[in-house]
Amino acid sequence: MNPGWRPHRASVPRAAYGKLLLNEFRLIRRTPAGLLVGVGVPLVLLAIFGSLPATTQAQPALGGVSFFAQYVPVLIAFNIATLGILSMPAPLASYRELGILRRLSTTPVPPSWVLGAQLTINTCLAIATTTTILVAASTAFGVGAPNSPAGFAVAVLLCMAAMFAIGLYIAALARTAPAANAIGAATFFPLMFFAGLWVPRQLMPPVLRGASDITPLGAGVQALQAAWQRAFPPIWTLLVLAGYAALFGWLAVRFFRWESSTGSQSRRDRSHPRDGQRPAELLAD
């Protein structure tokens, strides 16, 4: 055998990625909790608040705009955060826990395609829901289109990059799907508080508003509101989002494991029995 020869992964038709996408989408439809919360709840809240006269009147405390106009960007952030932090990490952690990613590594299909499929599906869902919220708020509830469409698009994309990077990092940390759900929930609710889901950012005390400015969703909502109501978002808000995307993207790549530590440990135990003990005796332990 040629000493310079190395085994290589067989080429895979690109159509296989489409089949993997379809399969992942079918799995999401079978467990639609994250999909219903991430897509359905923002649309329901949009319809409720948009139909209340009190929320559509201009408020001096909110800079002369209505509560509803301030709340629409929060709903967009809610949609992106739910898909990135609550919906995406659990399936990836489950695949690793069940050994699916490890088994894929022995086939021509790269395990990274599973990550790509999850990112693709959640990106499409986030864009579709954001577009629906944007169109409904502008046409059905009279909020008006964003004053800076380009700035709004940049803010949405950077919000998605930051939230999905954090979601991948949660998937890297969590050993099981329940752990991923717990970490995701513990991350999601504080971020949504600082985004203004319960208290508008303009009404927060200065200390909380300052803390909100350096959180990804606080900066993201501020960028979305600025692009919708005024002009291109402040550069510092976009830099905050880009910083979170870069940092947590790097952490996700650094710590993501294709295999659970328990699985790799069990194989090491089978491959390297303890001194004086045969494999059969290990099975009897």
CORURHU-V445049 format. One record per helix or strand of 3 or more residues. SS is the DSSP state (A for helix, B for strand). FROM is the first residue (numbers start at 1). TO is the last residue. If there is no record, write none. Layout:
SS_FROM_TO + SS_FROM_TO
This chain:
A_15_30 + A_33_50 + A_53_56 + A_60_62 + A_67_97 + A_100_104 + A_112_139 + A_149_173 + A_177_195 + A_201_203 + A_206_213 + A_216_229 + A_235_255 + A_261_271 + A_279_284
